Amino acid sequence: MSNLTIDFSKLNGLVPCVVQDAQTLRVLMLGFMNEEAYQKTIHERKVVFYSRSKQRLWMKGETSGNILELVEIKLDCDHDTLLITVNPKGPTCHTGADTCFNEKNDRWDLHSLGSIIEDRKKNPKEGSYTTSLFKSGINKIAQKVGEEAVELVIESKDNNKDLFLGEAADLMYHYLVLLTEKGYALGDVVDVLKKRHS
């Protein structure tokens, strides 16, 4: 990211920055950077903008605490616009909304579930089933995956939609726990599938 050749000349030293949630892919806001803000963002790993109204650098969340943790910066084809993917720590908009376009930033998918499971591994929570699985160790987790797979196969023989989908969900959940215990994420499996597809 630090080697990007950005053209800061077109807007009097500024470039527009589209900020996107790395997990949900929701566009959170639009800001501007000068070269100093860009370098500070790279160095701090937190997004820093140039405020056109205050005529100074400002870190998003410097007063609210709702910072934008940097994931990646991409440069457009004209070298004058940045796409910045982030992990937001709280609402992005100063109004308290999730985004500056007043949208909810709450897409739920398997990556979201994987993040929750990973958090339970890093930050065990008393009374959490996921935490208890991690405490029980790899053998117990692997055994649960096997049990859930068998239960799914059994339910597939019948025509009870709720029971079948319930067992499918149980298998997927325990599978993600196993991946996390082994130090992998769903994205690693997706990468393998992409390679096979190509």
C-alpha positions in Angstrom: 0.0 0.0 0.0 2.8 2.4 0.8 4.1 2.1 -2.8 1.0 3.5 -4.5 1.6 6.3 -7.0 -1.2 8.6 -6.2 -1.9 11.8 -8.2 -2.6 14.5 -5.6 -2.4 17.3 -8.2 -5.9 17.3 -9.6 -7.8 18.5 -6.6 -5.3 20.9 -5.1 -3.4 18.2 -3.2 -6.4 16.0 -2.3 -7.9 12.7 -3.4 -11.4 11.4 -2.7 -11.5 8.2 -0.6 -14.4 5.8 -0.7 -14.5 3.9 2.6 -15.9 0.4 2.6 -16.5 -2.1 5.4 -14.1 -5.0 4.8 -16.6 -7.6 6.0 -20.0 -6.4 4.8 -18.7 -4.5 1.7 -21.1 -1.6 2.6 -19.9 1.9 1.6 -19.5 3.8 4.9 -18.5 7.3 3.9 -16.6 9.5 1.5 -13.6 11.5 2.7 -10.5 13.2 1.4 -6.8 12.7 1.9 -3.7 14.7 1.2 -0.4 13.0 1.1 0.3 13.6 4.8 -3.0 12.0 5.7 -2.3 9.1 3.5 1.2 8.5 5.0 -0.3 8.8 8.5 -3.0 6.3 7.7 -0.4 3.8 6.4 1.8 4.3 9.5 -1.0 4.3 12.2 -3.2 1.6 10.5 -6.1 3.9 11.3 -7.8 6.1 8.7 -6.8 9.7 8.8 -8.4 12.3 6.5 -7.9 15.9 5.6 -10.8 18.1 6.7 -11.6 20.7 4.1 -13.6 22.7 6.6 -11.1 22.6 9.5 -8.1 22.8 7.1 -6.3 20.1 9.1 -5.7 16.4 9.5 -8.3 14.4 11.5 -8.5 10.8 12.4 -12.0 9.4 12.0 -13.2 8.7 15.6 -10.6 10.9 17.3 -13.4 12.3 19.6 -16.0 9.5 19.4 -13.7 6.6 19.5 -15.3 5.1 16.4 -12.1 4.7 14.5 -11.7 3.0 11.2 -9.0 0.3 11.3 -7.2 0.0 8.0 -7.4 -3.2 6.1 -6.4 -2.3 2.6 -6.1 0.7 0.2 -6.6 0.4 -3.6 -6.0 3.0 -6.2 -8.3 3.6 -9.2 -7.2 3.5 -12.8 -6.6 7.3 -13.0 -4.5 7.2 -9.8 -6.7 9.9 -8.2 -9.3 8.1 -6.1 -8.8 5.6 -3.2 -10.9 2.7 -2.1 -10.2 2.1 1.5 -11.5 -1.1 3.2 -11.7 -0.9 7.0 -13.0 -2.6 10.1 -15.1 0.1 11.7 -15.2 0.3 15.5 -18.7 1.6 16.0 -21.0 3.8 13.8 -19.2 5.8 11.1 -21.4 8.8 10.8 -21.2 11.7 13.2 -25.0 11.4 13.6 -24.6 8.0 15.1 -25.8 6.1 12.0 -23.8 3.1 10.8 -23.0 4.9 7.5 -23.0 8.5 6.3 -25.7 7.4 3.9 -28.0 6.3 6.8 -27.8 2.6 6.0 -27.6 -0.3 8.4 -24.2 -2.0 8.2 -25.3 -5.4 9.4 -25.0 -8.0 6.7 -25.1 -11.4 8.3 -23.2 -14.3 6.5 -20.9 -17.1 7.3 -17.9 -14.7 7.5 -19.8 -12.8 10.2 -20.4 -16.0 12.1 -16.8 -16.9 11.6 -15.7 -13.6 13.1 -17.9 -14.2 16.2 -16.5 -17.7 16.7 -12.9 -16.4 16.3 -13.7 -13.7 18.9 -14.9 -16.4 21.3 -11.6 -18.2 20.9 -9.6 -15.1 21.6 -11.9 -13.7 24.3 -13.5 -16.6 26.1 -16.9 -15.9 27.6 -18.3 -17.6 30.7 -21.4 -19.6 29.8 -20.8 -19.6 26.0 -21.2 -22.9 24.2 -18.5 -21.9 21.7 -16.1 -21.1 24.5 -16.9 -24.5 26.1 -16.1 -26.2 22.7 -12.7 -24.6 22.5 -11.9 -25.6 26.1 -12.8 -29.2 25.3 -10.1 -29.4 22.6 -9.7 -30.5 19.0 -10.8 -34.1 19.5 -14.2 -33.1 20.9 -14.7 -30.4 18.3 -13.9 -32.9 15.4 -16.2 -35.4 17.0 -19.1 -32.9 17.1 -18.6 -32.2 13.4 -18.8 -35.9 12.7 -22.0 -36.2 14.8 -23.7 -33.3 13.1 -22.8 -34.6 9.7 -24.4 -38.0 10.5 -27.5 -36.2 11.9 -27.8 -34.1 8.7 -27.6 -37.3 6.6 -30.3 -38.9 8.7 -32.6 -35.8 8.4 -32.0 -35.7 4.6 -33.9 -39.0 4.3 -37.1 -37.4 5.5 -39.1 -34.4 4.3 -39.0 -32.2 7.4 -37.6 -28.9 6.2 -37.1 -27.4 9.7 -35.3 -30.4 11.1 -33.1 -30.7 7.9 -32.1 -27.0 7.9 -31.6 -27.1 11.7 -29.1 -29.9 11.3 -27.5 -28.2 8.3 -27.0 -25.1 10.5 -25.5 -27.2 13.3 -23.1 -28.8 11.0 -22.0 -25.5 9.5 -21.5 -23.9 12.9 -19.4 -26.8 14.2 -17.4 -26.9 11.0 -16.5 -23.2 11.5 -15.5 -23.9 15.1 -13.2 -26.7 13.8 -11.7 -24.4 11.2 -11.0 -21.7 13.8 -9.5 -24.2 16.2 -7.1 -25.3 13.4 -6.1 -21.7 12.8 -8.0 -21.2 9.5 -11.0 -19.2 8.4 -13.7 -19.7 5.8 -11.8 -17.5 3.4 -9.0 -20.1 3.3 -11.5 -22.8 2.2 -13.0 -20.4 -0.4 -9.5 -19.8 -1.8 -9.1 -23.6 -2.3 -12.4 -23.8 -4.1 -11.5 -20.8 -6.3 -8.3 -22.5 -7.3 -10.2 -25.7 -8.1 -12.7 -23.8 -10.2 -10.1 -22.1 -12.3 
